[in-house]
Amino acid sequence: MLPETCEWDLQKLQLSLPDYKYSIQCIKPNLAEEWLPICAKKCLPPSGISSGSLAPWILWSLWKERNKFVFEGHSASPEDTLSKALVIEREWCTTKERNTLSKSIRITIPVQLPPLTVTIRSDAAWAPVGTTAGLGCFVISPTESHSFSKGVSHVTSALMAEGLAMLEAVKLGAKEELRKICF
């Protein structure tokens, strides 16, 4: 590509890929101008897609088939690639609908805690840049509530930070000699 443009550098194409120069020139390098109008086009009923655009799914299928060709030597016909685009779009919509239904049906049952049970909630914050984490917990009892926080070093992951926060919550419960605890 030529700097600051969306045009192919014909000299570089001639030097690096002379056999494919004309094929590459047929590829339009900049879809930015055409992307929104392409996505705005609706699919017609025979495709089985009633909402949304098929363009992103076609491009995704083209990308996947291109990778199969480059890395595995497998070549697919345009018809097969389009069929795969339709299949993955339908799978996406079906899964999305199923997830929406399952979220709307979800029922939460409140947990009835035994009398005099203390609830301890823990949390952690970790930044992948350093090896430090912030740990904290809230102790909620029927009579009072208080919190605890501290910083620790040599923490290598968010999961490790969460585990350390939970450990501190357990230690705090033991230190305060709590007998009925809900984490």
N, CA, C and O of each residue as an XYZ file, in Angstrom:
732
protein
N       0.848     -1.183      0.000
C       0.000      0.000      0.000
C       0.893      1.246      0.000
O       1.971      1.267      0.593
N       0.416      2.246     -0.666
C       1.113      3.524     -0.647
C       0.766      4.243      0.651
O      -0.386      4.214      1.082
N       1.752      4.892      1.282
C       1.475      5.597      2.533
C       0.390      6.655      2.352
O       0.349      7.356      1.341
N      -0.484      6.757      3.344
C      -1.533      7.777      3.378
C      -2.588      7.608      2.283
O      -3.379      8.521      2.048
N      -2.609      6.459      1.616
C      -3.621      6.232      0.586
C      -4.203      4.843      0.756
O      -3.775      4.070      1.613
N      -5.159      4.550     -0.054
C      -5.759      3.211     -0.083
C      -5.483      2.558     -1.419
O      -6.302      1.785     -1.917
N      -4.355      2.857     -1.996
C      -3.983      2.325     -3.306
C      -2.792      1.382     -3.157
O      -1.950      1.554     -2.276
N      -2.740      0.388     -4.033
C      -1.634     -0.554     -4.018
C      -0.370      0.097     -4.549
O      -0.425      0.923     -5.460
N       0.765     -0.272     -3.981
C       2.068      0.175     -4.468
C       2.466     -0.783     -5.590
O       2.944     -1.887     -5.332
N       2.268     -0.357     -6.823
C       2.472     -1.232     -7.980
C       3.926     -1.671     -8.135
O       4.189     -2.788     -8.579
N       4.869     -0.808     -7.776
C       6.286     -1.185     -7.880
C       6.617     -2.317     -6.910
O       7.317     -3.263     -7.271
N       6.116     -2.220     -5.685
C       6.373     -3.279     -4.703
C       5.700     -4.575     -5.122
O       6.268     -5.655     -4.959
N       4.494     -4.472     -5.661
C       3.816     -5.673     -6.142
C       4.620     -6.331     -7.260
O       4.772     -7.552     -7.281
N       5.127     -5.534     -8.177
C       5.908     -6.067     -9.294
C       7.176     -6.738     -8.782
O       7.567     -7.788     -9.293
N       7.825     -6.148     -7.781
C       9.064     -6.715     -7.254
C       8.825     -7.956     -6.389
O       9.581     -8.924     -6.471
N       7.786     -7.930     -5.568
C       7.594     -9.021     -4.609
C       6.694    -10.141     -5.111
O       6.991    -11.309     -4.862
N       5.616     -9.833     -5.802
C       4.659    -10.844     -6.251
C       4.250    -10.599     -7.705
O       3.078    -10.340     -7.975
N       5.184    -10.676     -8.630
C       4.834    -10.331    -10.023
C       3.769    -11.255    -10.617
O       2.961    -10.814    -11.434
N       3.755    -12.526    -10.218
C       2.777    -13.455    -10.786
C       1.355    -13.163    -10.321
O       0.388    -13.505    -11.003
N       1.234    -12.529     -9.157
C      -0.093    -12.284     -8.577
C      -0.502    -10.818     -8.624
O      -1.520    -10.431     -8.050
N       0.299    -10.004     -9.314
C       0.084     -8.558     -9.328
C      -1.336     -8.186     -9.754
O      -1.966     -7.357     -9.097
N      -1.843     -8.758    -10.805
C      -3.166     -8.389    -11.315
C      -4.284     -8.893    -10.406
O      -5.304     -8.226    -10.232
N      -4.084    -10.061     -9.838
C      -5.087    -10.593     -8.907
C      -5.183     -9.728     -7.658
O      -6.276     -9.456     -7.161
N      -4.038     -9.304     -7.161
C      -4.031     -8.479     -5.951
C      -4.652     -7.119     -6.215
O      -5.345     -6.578     -5.353
N      -4.416     -6.565     -7.384
C      -4.979     -5.260     -7.708
C      -6.506     -5.294     -7.761
O      -7.154     -4.261     -7.594
N      -7.076     -6.461     -7.989
C      -8.537     -6.585     -8.021
C      -9.137     -6.480     -6.622
O     -10.323     -6.189     -6.464
N      -8.311     -6.719     -5.618
C      -8.795     -6.647     -4.235
C      -8.851     -5.194     -3.824
O      -7.864     -4.467     -3.941
N      -9.995     -4.776     -3.348
C     -10.137     -3.400     -2.896
C      -9.633     -3.324     -1.460
O     -10.240     -3.916     -0.568
N      -8.542     -2.613     -1.217
C      -7.938     -2.637      0.109
C      -8.714     -1.879      1.178
O      -8.504     -2.124      2.366
N      -9.592     -0.979      0.801
C     -10.272     -0.168      1.799
C     -11.773     -0.409      1.742
O     -12.452      0.049      0.823
N     -12.281     -1.130      2.729
C     -13.718     -1.365      2.809
C     -14.413     -0.307      3.660
O     -15.641     -0.303      3.757
N     -13.654      0.582      4.272
C     -14.230      1.540      5.214
C     -15.347      2.365      4.586
O     -16.388      2.574      5.209
N     -15.142      2.830      3.370
C     -16.152      3.661      2.720
C     -17.395      2.854      2.350
O     -18.507      3.382      2.341
N     -17.199      1.586      2.049
C     -18.303      0.769      1.550
C     -18.932     -0.107      2.629
O     -19.979     -0.713      2.402
N     -18.302     -0.178      3.798
C     -18.762     -1.110      4.830
C     -20.176     -0.808      5.320
O     -21.004     -1.717      5.376
N     -20.474      0.436      5.674
C     -21.808      0.766      6.181
C     -22.909      0.512      5.161
O     -23.932     -0.076      5.514
N     -22.739      0.939      3.894
C     -23.791      0.607      2.918
C     -23.960     -0.905      2.714
O     -25.075     -1.386      2.518
N     -22.852     -1.647      2.762
C     -22.952     -3.108      2.606
C     -23.745     -3.693      3.775
O     -24.638     -4.516      3.573
N     -23.419     -3.269      4.990
C     -24.103     -3.795      6.178
C     -25.562     -3.362      6.252
O     -26.376     -4.034      6.885
N     -25.897     -2.253      5.615
C     -27.276     -1.765      5.659
C     -28.207     -2.601      4.792
O     -29.424     -2.568      4.970
N     -27.645     -3.340      3.866
C     -28.484     -4.166      2.988
C     -29.038     -5.348      3.777
O     -28.302     -6.055      4.464
N     -30.349     -5.546      3.664
C     -31.016     -6.640      4.365
C     -31.006     -7.894      3.510
O     -30.980     -7.836      2.281
N     -31.027     -9.022      4.190
C     -31.085    -10.312      3.488
C     -32.511    -10.590      3.049
O     -33.470    -10.209      3.720
N     -32.631    -11.241      1.943
C     -33.946    -11.604      1.440
C     -34.399    -12.917      2.071
O     -33.559    -13.718      2.481
N     -35.709    -13.156      2.160
C     -36.243    -14.330      2.846
C     -35.660    -15.688      2.458
O     -35.524    -16.525      3.351
N     -35.307    -15.978      1.222
C     -34.804    -17.325      0.961
C     -33.556    -17.695      1.772
O     -33.272    -18.876      1.972
N     -32.825    -16.701      2.231
C     -31.612    -17.002      2.998
C     -31.946    -17.513      4.392
O     -31.112    -18.150      5.036
N     -33.153    -17.241      4.862
C     -33.536    -17.671      6.203
C     -33.088    -16.702      7.282
O     -33.228    -16.989      8.471
N     -32.557    -15.567      6.885
C     -32.095    -14.569      7.843
C     -33.064    -13.409      7.795
O     -33.163    -12.706      6.789
N     -33.779    -13.216      8.890
C     -34.834    -12.213      8.876
C     -34.384    -10.858      9.422
O     -35.001     -9.837      9.119
N     -33.340    -10.838     10.206
C     -32.890     -9.555     10.752
C     -31.383     -9.444     10.602
O     -30.657    -10.435     10.681
N     -30.940     -8.242     10.388
C     -29.509     -8.009     10.300
C     -28.951     -8.239      8.906
O     -29.674     -8.555      7.962
N     -27.647     -8.072      8.813
C     -26.959     -8.175      7.539
C     -26.141     -9.455      7.495
O     -25.666     -9.943      8.520
N     -25.988     -9.976      6.322
C     -25.169    -11.173      6.127
C     -23.714    -10.807      5.837
O     -22.835    -11.666      5.907
N     -23.456     -9.544      5.515
C     -22.106     -9.126      5.108
C     -21.020     -9.498      6.122
O     -19.994    -10.043      5.716
N     -21.195     -9.232      7.413
C     -20.127     -9.610      8.350
C     -19.871    -11.116      8.370
O     -18.732    -11.556      8.524
N     -20.926    -11.894      8.215
C     -20.770    -13.351      8.251
C     -20.068    -13.850      6.993
O     -19.293    -14.804      7.050
N     -20.334    -13.218      5.876
C     -19.642    -13.591      4.641
C     -18.157    -13.274      4.772
O     -17.307    -14.092      4.420
N     -17.853    -12.087      5.278
C     -16.447    -11.716      5.450
C     -15.743    -12.648      6.430
O     -14.591    -13.024      6.214
N     -16.431    -13.019      7.503
C     -15.844    -13.945      8.474
C     -15.579    -15.301      7.811
O     -14.523    -15.898      8.021
N     -16.520    -15.778      7.023
C     -16.332    -17.055      6.326
C     -15.192    -16.968      5.319
O     -14.397    -17.899      5.190
N     -15.115    -15.843      4.605
C     -14.010    -15.655      3.664
C     -12.669    -15.695      4.394
O     -11.712    -16.307      3.920
N     -12.611    -15.039      5.550
C     -11.375    -15.014      6.332
C     -10.997    -16.429      6.789
O      -9.837    -16.829      6.688
N     -11.977    -17.175      7.289
C     -11.699    -18.531      7.750
C     -11.266    -19.436      6.598
O     -10.343    -20.235      6.749
N     -11.930    -19.312      5.449
C     -11.563    -20.126      4.292
C     -10.199    -19.728      3.743
O      -9.442    -20.579      3.277
N      -9.891    -18.453      3.798
C      -8.567    -17.989      3.382
C      -7.495    -18.614      4.265
O      -6.467    -19.072      3.765
N      -7.732    -18.635      5.593
C      -6.765    -19.246      6.504
C      -6.618    -20.742      6.243
O      -5.510    -21.276      6.294
N      -7.728    -21.418      5.963
C      -7.644    -22.845      5.631
C      -6.814    -23.058      4.370
O      -6.035    -24.007      4.280
N      -6.988    -22.171      3.406
C      -6.231    -22.289      2.164
C      -4.740    -22.047      2.410
O      -3.894    -22.799      1.928
N      -4.430    -20.993      3.163
C      -3.030    -20.636      3.401
C      -2.328    -21.676      4.269
O      -1.203    -22.074      3.966
N      -2.979    -22.120      5.349
C      -2.306    -22.968      6.321
C      -2.519    -24.458      6.113
O      -1.699    -25.264      6.553
N      -3.609    -24.840      5.447
C      -3.889    -26.264      5.276
C      -3.957    -26.685      3.810
O      -4.032    -27.877      3.511
N      -3.933    -25.725      2.905
C      -4.004    -26.043      1.490
C      -5.404    -26.424      1.021
O      -5.568    -26.918     -0.095
N      -6.413    -26.201      1.859
C      -7.802    -26.549      1.526
C      -8.464    -25.385      0.808
O      -8.402    -24.247      1.274
N      -9.093    -25.664     -0.317
C      -9.767    -24.620     -1.081
C     -11.265    -24.903     -1.111
O     -11.681    -26.033     -1.369
N     -12.070    -23.885     -0.851
C     -13.530    -24.033     -0.859
C     -14.117    -23.207     -1.991
O     -13.562    -22.184     -2.390
N     -15.242    -23.670     -2.494
C     -15.921    -22.947     -3.570
C     -16.656    -21.740     -2.988
O     -16.912    -21.703     -1.784
N     -17.000    -20.757     -3.816
C     -17.779    -19.611     -3.329
C     -19.124    -20.040     -2.739
O     -19.599    -19.463     -1.761
N     -19.722    -21.052     -3.346
C     -21.014    -21.527     -2.844
C     -20.885    -22.104     -1.434
O     -21.707    -21.830     -0.559
N     -19.825    -22.917     -1.228
C     -19.593    -23.493      0.103
C     -19.316    -22.410      1.135
O     -19.793    -22.489      2.267
N     -18.552    -21.406      0.750
C     -18.226    -20.310      1.671
C     -19.485    -19.541      2.051
O     -19.665    -19.190      3.217
N     -20.355    -19.277      1.085
C     -21.612    -18.590      1.371
C     -22.509    -19.452      2.253
O     -23.150    -18.944      3.174
N     -22.557    -20.744      1.977
C     -23.364    -21.653      2.810
C     -22.867    -21.648      4.247
O     -23.666    -21.644      5.184
N     -21.546    -21.648      4.425
C     -20.979    -21.614      5.780
C     -21.340    -20.304      6.476
O     -21.611    -20.293      7.676
N     -21.344    -19.209      5.733
C     -21.727    -17.916      6.313
C     -23.166    -17.963      6.815
O     -23.464    -17.470      7.903
N     -24.049    -18.550      6.030
C     -25.455    -18.679      6.442
C     -25.591    -19.556      7.673
O     -26.365    -19.241      8.578
N     -24.849    -20.648      7.718
C     -24.920    -21.569      8.856
C     -24.447    -20.892     10.135
O     -25.114    -20.988     11.165
N     -23.303    -20.207     10.085
C     -22.796    -19.592     11.328
C     -23.675    -18.418     11.767
O     -23.792    -18.146     12.962
N     -24.297    -17.717     10.804
C     -25.204    -16.635     11.187
C     -26.419    -17.204     11.909
O     -26.853    -16.657     12.923
N     -26.966    -18.296     11.393
C     -28.123    -18.932     12.036
C     -27.762    -19.463     13.415
O     -28.534    -19.313     14.362
N     -26.571    -20.093     13.533
C     -26.121    -20.586     14.841
C     -26.023    -19.436     15.839
O     -26.439    -19.568     16.990
N     -25.471    -18.305     15.394
C     -25.320    -17.143     16.252
C     -26.679    -16.646     16.739
O     -26.866    -16.397     17.930
N     -27.614    -16.503     15.819
C     -28.946    -16.005     16.183
C     -29.671    -16.978     17.096
O     -30.321    -16.556     18.052
N     -29.571    -18.274     16.820
C     -30.228    -19.284     17.646
C     -29.652    -19.273     19.058
O     -30.402    -19.303     20.034
N     -28.334    -19.231     19.171
C     -27.681    -19.201     20.483
C     -28.036    -17.928     21.229
O     -28.283    -17.957     22.434
N     -28.062    -16.812     20.515
C     -28.406    -15.534     21.130
C     -29.829    -15.563     21.676
O     -30.085    -15.090     22.784
N     -30.754    -16.119     20.896
C     -32.149    -16.218     21.346
C     -32.261    -17.133     22.558
O     -32.979    -16.826     23.510
N     -31.546    -18.264     22.522
C     -31.582    -19.207     23.636
C     -31.036    -18.558     24.910
O     -31.609    -18.719     25.988
N     -29.928    -17.825     24.782
C     -29.346    -17.149     25.951
C     -30.282    -16.084     26.495
O     -30.394    -15.917     27.709
N     -30.957    -15.360     25.602
C     -31.906    -14.337     26.035
C     -33.055    -14.969     26.800
O     -33.473    -14.452     27.836
N     -33.569    -16.090     26.293
C     -34.660    -16.786     26.976
C     -34.218    -17.323     28.325
O     -34.944    -17.194     29.310
N     -33.038    -17.923     28.383
C     -32.594    -18.497     29.655
C     -32.331    -17.405     30.691
O     -32.541    -17.630     31.883
N     -31.878    -16.229     30.259
C     -31.665    -15.133     31.202
C     -32.989    -14.605     31.740
O     -33.086    -14.244     32.913
N     -33.997    -14.560     30.893
C     -35.278    -14.016     31.339
C     -36.026    -14.986     32.243
O     -36.872    -14.560     33.030
N     -35.734    -16.282     32.150
C     -36.430    -17.279     32.950
C     -35.723    -17.515     34.291
O     -36.318    -18.065     35.219
N     -34.474    -17.107     34.391
C     -33.681    -17.368     35.588
C     -34.376    -16.837     36.844
O     -34.796    -15.680     36.896
N     -34.487    -17.686     37.833
C     -35.124    -17.325     39.095
C     -34.088    -17.426     40.201
O     -33.393    -18.435     40.322
N     -33.991    -16.392     40.993
C     -33.078    -16.457     42.119
C     -33.882    -16.703     43.391
O     -34.882    -16.039     43.664
N     -33.415    -17.669     44.146
C     -34.077    -18.004     45.398
C     -33.218    -17.450     46.530
O     -32.057    -17.837     46.665
N     -33.767    -16.556     47.339
C     -32.972    -15.994     48.419
C     -32.597    -17.082     49.432
O     -33.414    -17.932     49.786
N     -31.360    -17.034     49.880
C     -30.872    -18.011     50.849
C     -31.227    -17.520     52.248
O     -30.937    -16.381     52.615
N     -31.848    -18.385     53.006
C     -32.197    -18.057     54.388
C     -31.036    -18.496     55.269
O     -30.766    -19.690     55.399
N     -30.351    -17.533     55.872
C     -29.206    -17.843     56.724
C     -29.674    -18.157     58.145
O     -30.660    -17.595     58.621
N     -28.954    -19.061     58.817
C     -29.286    -19.328     60.215
C     -29.107    -18.057     61.053
O     -28.354    -17.164     60.665
N     -29.789    -17.971     62.192
C     -29.638    -16.790     63.050
C     -28.187    -16.586     63.487
O     -27.443    -17.548     63.679
N     -27.803    -15.337     63.638
C     -26.466    -14.930     64.086
C     -25.345    -15.319     63.113
O     -24.189    -15.444     63.517
N     -25.681    -15.507     61.846
C     -24.663    -15.818     60.844
C     -24.022    -14.525     60.361
O     -24.705    -13.533     60.103
N     -22.703    -14.554     60.243
C     -21.945    -13.405     59.762
C     -21.589    -13.657     58.300
O     -21.129    -14.743     57.947
N     -21.803    -12.659     57.459
C     -21.460    -12.766     56.039
C     -20.158    -12.018     55.802
O     -19.996    -10.877     56.237
N     -19.228    -12.675     55.104
C     -17.965    -12.033     54.744
C     -17.858    -12.050     53.226
O     -17.880    -13.113     52.605
N     -17.743    -10.866     52.632
C     -17.592    -10.712     51.181
C     -16.172    -10.245     50.892
O     -15.705     -9.262     51.467
N     -15.494    -10.950     50.007
C     -14.115    -10.576     49.684
C     -14.004    -10.182     48.221
O     -14.814    -10.589     47.389
N     -12.982     -9.380     47.920
C     -12.725     -8.968     46.547
C     -11.259     -8.584     46.434
O     -10.587     -8.340     47.436
N     -10.777     -8.534     45.206
C      -9.386     -8.174     44.965
C      -9.279     -7.348     43.694
O     -10.123     -7.434     42.802
N      -8.231     -6.553     43.630
C      -7.915     -5.790     42.426
C      -6.466     -6.076     42.080
O      -5.591     -6.016     42.944
N      -6.210     -6.388     40.811
C      -4.857     -6.719     40.379
C      -4.598     -6.074     39.041
O      -5.453     -6.093     38.156
N      -3.422     -5.504     38.892
C      -3.040     -4.898     37.613
C      -1.946     -5.756     36.986
O      -0.945     -6.046     37.641
N      -2.113     -6.165     35.739
C      -1.108     -7.012     35.110
C       0.241     -6.322     34.906
O       1.239     -6.987     34.627
N       0.278     -4.999     35.042
C       1.523     -4.266     34.849
C       2.514     -4.577     35.971
O       3.693     -4.806     35.703
N       2.060     -4.587     37.195
C       2.931     -4.861     38.324
C       2.621     -6.201     38.941
O       1.886     -7.011     38.375
N       3.189     -6.426     40.109
C       2.911     -7.691     40.803
C       2.270     -7.414     42.153
O       2.464     -8.175     43.101
N       1.515     -6.338     42.246
C       0.837     -6.019     43.494
C      -0.669     -6.152     43.312
O      -1.204     -6.051     42.208
N      -1.323     -6.381     44.439
C      -2.783     -6.506     44.407
C      -3.344     -5.854     45.653
O      -2.669     -5.759     46.678
N      -4.578     -5.407     45.556
C      -5.295     -4.886     46.705
C      -6.352     -5.899     47.118
O      -7.136     -6.356     46.286
N      -6.374     -6.244     48.375
C      -7.331     -7.213     48.896
C      -8.278     -6.504     49.840
O      -7.888     -5.562     50.530
N      -9.503     -6.946     49.873
C     -10.455     -6.334     50.788
C     -11.585     -7.273     51.110
O     -11.885     -8.190     50.345
N     -12.215     -7.043     52.250
C     -13.412     -7.812     52.585
C     -14.310     -6.994     53.503
O     -13.852     -6.119     54.239
N     -15.589     -7.300     53.439
C     -16.595     -6.686     54.290
C     -17.140     -7.764     55.216
O     -17.471     -8.867     54.780
N     -17.228     -7.435     56.482
C     -17.807     -8.344     57.466
C     -19.163     -7.760     57.839
O     -19.247     -6.646     58.355
N     -20.218     -8.515     57.577
C     -21.574     -8.036     57.826
C     -22.229     -8.978     58.835
O     -22.518    -10.136     58.532
N     -22.454     -8.460     60.034
C     -23.102     -9.269     61.070
C     -24.458     -8.659     61.396
O     -24.742     -7.534     60.982
N     -25.299     -9.381     62.130
C     -26.608     -8.821     62.484
C     -26.507     -7.536     63.315
O     -27.435     -6.728     63.320
N     -25.393     -7.348     64.011
C     -25.278     -6.183     64.894
C     -24.395     -5.067     64.336
O     -24.619     -3.896     64.642
N     -23.390     -5.416     63.520
C     -22.473     -4.391     63.003
C     -21.856     -4.826     61.680
O     -21.989     -5.974     61.258
N     -21.185     -3.887     61.044
C     -20.452     -4.176     59.815
C     -19.132     -3.432     59.846
O     -19.055     -2.307     60.340
N     -18.094     -4.064     59.316
C     -16.808     -3.381     59.185
C     -16.055     -3.970     57.994
O     -16.425     -5.016     57.459
N     -15.003     -3.282     57.596
C     -14.251     -3.716     56.418
C     -12.775     -3.860     56.741
O     -12.289     -3.382     57.766
N     -12.077     -4.531     55.840
C     -10.652     -4.781     55.978
C     -10.038     -4.662     54.592
O     -10.633     -5.112     53.613
N      -8.866     -4.068     54.497
C      -8.175     -4.005     53.206
C      -6.674     -3.979     53.435
O      -6.192     -3.515     54.468
N      -5.945     -4.489     52.445
C      -4.486     -4.431     52.507
C      -3.920     -4.673     51.126
O      -4.577     -5.245     50.256
N      -2.704     -4.234     50.941
C      -2.003     -4.458     49.686
C      -0.989     -5.581     49.863
O      -0.387     -5.726     50.927
N      -0.807     -6.364     48.822
C       0.179     -7.441     48.864
C       1.021     -7.396     47.597
O       0.578     -6.891     46.566
N       2.224     -7.923     47.679
C       3.113     -7.940     46.513
C       3.366     -9.373     46.071
O       2.958    -10.323     46.739
N       4.035     -9.516     44.954
C       4.376    -10.812     44.360
C       3.138    -11.599     43.935
O       3.101    -12.823     44.055
N       2.129    -10.891     43.440
C       0.904    -11.526     42.952
C       0.995    -11.568     41.432
O       1.176    -10.539     40.781
N       0.867    -12.783     40.868
C       1.119    -12.942     39.434
C      -0.123    -13.061     38.567
O      -0.006    -13.131     37.344
N      -1.318    -13.086     39.171
C      -2.528    -13.165     38.344
C      -3.737    -12.659     39.124
O      -3.699    -12.530     40.348
N      -4.805    -12.377     38.391
C      -6.052    -11.944     39.018
C      -6.646    -13.071     39.861
O      -7.208    -12.827     40.928
N      -6.518    -14.303     39.376
C      -7.029    -15.450     40.117
C      -6.292    -15.610     41.445
O      -6.902    -15.904     42.473
N      -4.992    -15.416     41.412
C      -4.202    -15.489     42.647
C      -4.638    -14.399     43.614
O      -4.732    -14.639     44.818
N      -4.903    -13.212     43.104
C      -5.355    -12.102     43.954
C      -6.695    -12.438     44.603
O      -6.882    -12.192     45.795
N      -7.621    -12.991     43.839
C      -8.934    -13.364     44.390
C      -8.785    -14.454     45.453
O      -9.457    -14.419     46.484
N      -7.906    -15.416     45.196
C      -7.657    -16.472     46.181
C      -7.072    -15.923     47.464
O      -7.453    -16.346     48.556
N      -6.152    -14.987     47.340
C      -5.565    -14.360     48.534
C      -6.604    -13.551     49.301
O      -6.583    -13.529     50.531
N      -7.504    -12.892     48.597
C      -8.577    -12.142     49.260
C      -9.478    -13.087     50.042
O      -9.890    -12.777     51.160
N      -9.780    -14.231     49.457
C     -10.608    -15.226     50.151
C      -9.868    -15.771     51.371
O     -10.473    -15.965     52.426
N      -8.569    -16.018     51.237
C      -7.763    -16.496     52.369
C      -7.777    -15.480     53.506
O      -7.913    -15.851     54.672
N      -7.639    -14.218     53.171
C      -7.688    -13.162     54.203
C      -9.058    -13.127     54.878
O      -9.153    -12.886     56.081
N     -10.121    -13.367     54.104
C     -11.464    -13.385     54.680
C     -11.600    -14.538     55.674
O     -12.186    -14.372     56.744
N     -11.062    -15.702     55.323
C     -11.113    -16.859     56.229
C     -10.286    -16.586     57.485
O     -10.726    -16.874     58.598
N      -9.088    -16.031     57.302
C      -8.238    -15.692     58.456
C      -8.934    -14.690     59.375
O      -8.863    -14.812     60.598
N      -9.606    -13.700     58.783
C     -10.315    -12.694     59.573
C     -11.434    -13.343     60.385
O     -11.629    -13.016     61.556
N     -12.165    -14.261     59.758
C     -13.221    -14.976     60.471
C     -12.680    -15.794     61.633
O     -13.290    -15.849     62.700
N     -11.531    -16.430     61.421
C     -10.907    -17.218     62.488
C     -10.396    -16.311     63.606
O     -10.546    -16.627     64.786
N      -9.792    -15.184     63.231
C      -9.255    -14.235     64.222
C     -10.374    -13.678     65.102
O     -10.188    -13.498     66.305
N     -11.518    -13.409     64.513
C     -12.639    -12.865     65.263
C     -13.475    -13.973     65.928
O     -14.504    -13.700     66.546
N     -13.017    -15.215     65.791
C     -13.662    -16.380     66.406
C     -15.137    -16.498     66.014
O     -16.002    -16.772     66.846
N     -15.388    -16.288     64.752
C     -16.765    -16.399     64.246
C     -17.090    -17.868     64.038
O     -16.259    -18.620     63.529
N     -18.274    -18.279     64.422
C     -18.672    -19.689     64.329
C     -19.621    -19.974     63.174
O     -19.624    -21.080     62.635
N     -20.416    -19.003     62.793
C     -21.353    -19.167     61.686
C     -21.028    -18.106     60.642
O     -21.315    -16.922     60.814
N     -20.407    -18.580     59.533
C     -19.944    -17.648     58.508
C     -20.497    -18.076     57.144
O     -20.537    -19.260     56.809
N     -20.913    -17.092     56.390
C     -21.329    -17.297     55.009
C     -20.410    -16.440     54.137
O     -20.318    -15.228     54.328
N     -19.732    -17.078     53.180
C     -18.827    -16.347     52.286
C     -19.518    -16.021     50.990
O     -18.917    -15.406     50.109
